[in-house]
Amino acid sequence: MRKILKNCIQCKVCGEVIQSKSVHDFKTCSCGACSVDGGLEYLRRVADGEESYAELSITEEITDTK
């Protein structure tokens, strides 16, 4: 299981970095080529394909200590 520390991408078309900071905080880059959503709850991407954005999110592995 992974914990999301930062949810963001960089558009490869316009170069803008966009970040979703809370649940349902849907952000679209200035050229409209890609969007990010989910805040620290989930990673959602809306784009023509993975080649249109660079993934910049930061996550960490959560280990069960029980």
N, C-alpha and C positions, 0 to 999 in steps of 0.2 A: 504494500500500500504506500502511496506517496502523498505527502502534504505539499500544497501549493504555497509558495512564499511570494511569488511575483508572477502575474499573468499578463504577458505582453508579447507583441510581435513587431517586426519592422517590415513595412511594405517595400517590396523590391521595385515597384513602379515609381512611387513618389519619394521613397526614403523615409517617410514619417514613421516614428515609433508610437504605437498606441498601446494603452494599458487599461485593463478592466480592474477596478479596485474593489468592487462589491458585486454581490449576486445581481444579475440582470442589468449590470452597468455595461450596456452594449455600445462599443465605440467603433467608428468607421474612420479610416484614413481620409485625408483631404481629397484624394483622387477617386475614392470609392471602390478601389480594387480589392480591399480586404477589410474584415472586421474581427473584433475580439469580444468575448463575453464570458461571464462566469465568476469574476472576482477571484476570491481564494477558495471557492467551492467546487468549480469545475472549469475545464479548459474547452471553450467552444470557439471554432474558427469558421468564418464564412469567407470563401475566396474561390476563384476559378480553379485553383489547384495549389498544392503545397509549394510549387515553384514560384508563386506570386508573393510569398512572404518568407521572412526568416524568423524562426522560433527563438525568442529571447526569454521565455519563462524560466523561472527558477523553482525547482522542487527538491524535496529531500525525502529519502526513504524512511518510513516509519517502521520500526521493529517492535514486535510484541515482547515486552519484558516480563510477562507473567510466567 
